[in-house]
């Protein structure tokens, strides 16, 4: 068995799964279904006399869903940020006169980014005074 391809298969599967799930849970129907679940749970309160178990059901359910959604959202945001940065890098590279130093800014330290911010602020102020 070829174990070297297993991590890439897992990544590919998770990427596909996360993309499908973000599309599924990111639509209005998912919100309405979640709202109906909450309304149904609240309506059951009097039946279960608003017991600790009744409260535990919703607390446990929402905690589990939130925990899992954090990973899906983070995966989606990471992929979006990477593709956005690559698009910007390509635009910077393609535009004549653009500073190629701006490519791969995400690799700079916080201090280097602060210094670049100061440089851009100075350029902006010079442009505003002209």
Secondary structure per residue as TSV (DSSP state, phi and psi in degrees):
chain	resnum	aa	ss	phi	psi
A	1	X	-	360.0	136.2
A	2	X	-	-86.6	103.3
A	3	X	-	-83.3	-14.3
A	4	X	T	-69.1	-26.0
A	5	X	T	-90.5	-8.3
A	6	X	H	-61.3	-47.7
A	7	X	H	-59.8	-39.8
A	8	X	H	-68.3	-33.8
A	9	X	H	-66.0	-40.8
A	10	X	H	-64.4	-44.1
A	11	X	H	-62.5	-43.9
A	12	X	H	-64.2	-43.1
A	13	X	H	-63.2	-46.1
A	14	X	H	-65.4	-39.9
A	15	X	H	-58.7	-46.1
A	16	X	H	-64.8	-45.5
A	17	X	H	-61.7	-47.2
A	18	X	H	-63.1	-39.4
A	19	X	H	-64.7	-46.1
A	20	X	H	-64.0	-43.5
A	21	X	H	-66.2	-39.6
A	22	X	H	-65.1	-36.2
A	23	X	H	-66.5	-39.9
A	24	X	H	-68.3	-51.4
A	25	X	H	-81.5	-10.6
A	26	X	T	-91.1	11.2
A	27	X	S	-107.2	161.6
A	28	X	H	-59.4	-31.8
A	29	X	H	-63.1	-36.6
A	30	X	H	-63.7	-39.2
A	31	X	H	-63.6	-44.8
A	32	X	H	-65.4	-37.5
A	33	X	H	-64.2	-44.7
A	34	X	H	-62.0	-41.4
A	35	X	H	-63.8	-40.5
A	36	X	H	-63.8	-38.3
A	37	X	H	-61.8	-43.6
A	38	X	H	-65.1	-42.8
A	39	X	H	-63.7	-42.6
A	40	X	H	-62.8	-42.2
A	41	X	H	-62.4	-45.6
A	42	X	H	-63.6	-39.0
A	43	X	H	-65.6	-28.2
A	44	X	T	-79.2	-9.0
A	45	X	T	-53.2	-52.3
A	46	X	T	-62.4	-33.6
A	47	X	T	-63.5	-41.7
A	48	X	T	-95.7	12.7
A	49	X	T	54.8	35.9
A	50	X	T	47.9	42.7
A	51	X	-	-71.7	168.2
A	52	X	H	-61.7	-37.3
A	53	X	H	-65.5	-40.5
A	54	X	H	-59.1	-44.1
A	55	X	H	-69.4	-36.9
A	56	X	H	-63.9	-34.3
A	57	X	H	-59.2	-51.1
A	58	X	H	-70.9	-37.9
A	59	X	H	-63.1	-44.9
A	60	X	H	-66.0	-45.6
A	61	X	H	-60.4	-47.5
A	62	X	H	-69.0	-34.2
A	63	X	H	-65.0	-44.4
A	64	X	H	-63.8	-46.1
A	65	X	H	-63.0	-44.2
A	66	X	H	-61.5	-45.2
A	67	X	H	-57.1	-46.9
A	68	X	H	-70.4	-37.4
A	69	X	H	-66.7	-30.3
A	70	X	H	-56.7	-43.5
A	71	X	H	-69.5	-39.4
A	72	X	H	-66.5	-43.7
A	73	X	H	-64.8	-43.6
A	74	X	H	-62.7	-41.5
A	75	X	H	-61.1	-46.0
A	76	X	H	-64.1	-44.1
A	77	X	H	-65.4	-39.3
A	78	X	H	-61.1	-46.0
A	79	X	H	-64.6	-42.6
A	80	X	H	-62.6	-43.6
A	81	X	H	-63.8	-43.1
A	82	X	H	-61.6	-47.0
A	83	X	H	-67.0	-37.0
A	84	X	H	-62.3	-45.2
A	85	X	H	-63.7	-40.3
A	86	X	H	-64.6	-39.3
A	87	X	H	-64.3	-45.1
A	88	X	H	-63.7	-42.0
A	89	X	H	-59.2	-41.2
A	90	X	H	-66.1	-40.5
A	91	X	H	-64.2	-43.6
A	92	X	H	-61.3	-43.8
A	93	X	H	-63.5	-36.5
A	94	X	H	-82.1	-22.2
A	95	X	S	-85.8	122.6
A	96	X	T	-67.3	130.4
A	97	X	T	95.2	-13.0
A	98	X	-	-73.9	147.6
A	99	X	-	-81.2	116.5
A	100	X	G	-64.0	-14.7
A	101	X	G	-60.2	-23.1
A	102	X	G	-76.0	-13.9
A	103	X	T	-73.2	138.7
A	104	X	T	65.0	40.1
A	105	X	G	-62.3	-25.5
A	106	X	G	-66.1	-12.7
A	107	X	G	-88.7	-8.7
A	108	X	S	-78.1	155.7
A	109	X	-	-75.5	167.7
A	110	X	H	-61.5	-37.4
A	111	X	H	-66.2	-42.6
A	112	X	H	-64.7	-38.4
A	113	X	H	-66.3	-38.5
A	114	X	H	-64.2	-40.9
A	115	X	H	-65.8	-41.7
A	116	X	H	-63.3	-39.2
A	117	X	H	-59.9	-42.5
A	118	X	H	-63.0	-42.5
A	119	X	H	-61.1	-44.5
A	120	X	H	-68.2	-35.6
A	121	X	H	-63.1	-42.1
A	122	X	H	-63.4	-43.3
A	123	X	H	-63.2	-39.3
A	124	X	H	-64.6	-41.4
A	125	X	H	-67.2	-37.9
A	126	X	H	-64.4	-40.8
A	127	X	H	-67.1	-32.3
A	128	X	H	-73.2	-30.2
A	129	X	H	-81.0	-16.7
A	130	X	-	-78.9	360.0
